[in-house]
Amino acid sequence: MFSVKNTISDLVSFLGGTSGISLFLFYASQFNNSEKDYNRAFSILEETVALYSQTAVAPPSLAKMGWMLNHLD
């Protein structure tokens, strides 16, 4: 499991948090044709999205997450 001790907003920030790590790994999986990188990226993305379910108010980085998901489509 991927764990970082930051605020939820920090974790889901586009470039500095788990969203950026996930995006990097998705691209790395395409470049390297690596199923392992793809699975890791997807796992990190799932954990990042799960953080949203723990908040009563959507953090400002929600739009960044939406952009990333749209970008990966």
ABEGO torsion letter per residue (X at the ends): XBBBBBBAAAAABAAABAAAAAAAAAAAAAAAGBAAAAAAAAAAAAAAAAAAAABABBBAAAAAAAAAAAAAX
